[in-house]
Amino acid sequence: MELAIGDSTELIVSYTSGLTPGRVNKYANVTFKEDTIPQVQKIDLHALIVPQEDTTFPIRTYPTFLDFSVRQGEKPQEQKFTLKDVDILEYKIKVVDYPKEFFKIKADKSLKPGCRDKAETDQRTSS
């Protein structure tokens, strides 16, 4: 794109954060010519990635993030979460795999359209 002197434009930068929450620092290089001499302007991008639910997936979970940390001397706590079917189809939920050394999970069930159901974990103690 070529801009006349005094013109402006908007740059759209997309970044896929994956599943890792936290602070992210990236940069983009914008190349332009000034008096026919190529120039590069570095633009620093800073973001705080916060886990959010996937709006394209037909099942929502509440909360979207479970904290399994245990302070020394405390007993591991059971974690509960809710699954909600936001689609028009019924889904059969089955737990395929999970880190069995840390907790066990009970969530094998059917979800009807618009309905919700609870699932829970039992956190294991350290051996």
Steps between C-alpha positions, in 0.01 A plus 500: 500500500630843419407803709525864403668746734269570794282193438453235766387141509419229750714190553338182624733256677371155596662266748389152602581462868431129532406382849774670698371780724729783609694796363613488138740735320521494119596746233414587140728667248342758271703576188464835325696737278603848599645703214534169305717354780354181652430529875382251761293598802475244781165497685503329841183312596425413863204289611365321803346171384198406713333157460153530352250246385508388137192655339513255208477187718142378567565428869584769757678438828460713813743593637727503195814437708557270802780561750648175631775657708521393865687688771726300725309352791160538330283216379426484126153631421237351272448715190156532343409645164190524287462387141229667288382394154443820298427313176181345360650150511539259792860413589640200683790611720774250578831567672766355272815575696627706793807503730394216732790565738352841593122453507211287383207642310139395467331649193363219282146613417259620232417866451172599338466829308481801734564285810786502746650242733771497765830315481756464778855401573654342806853629542754242611750566775871494422668166554 
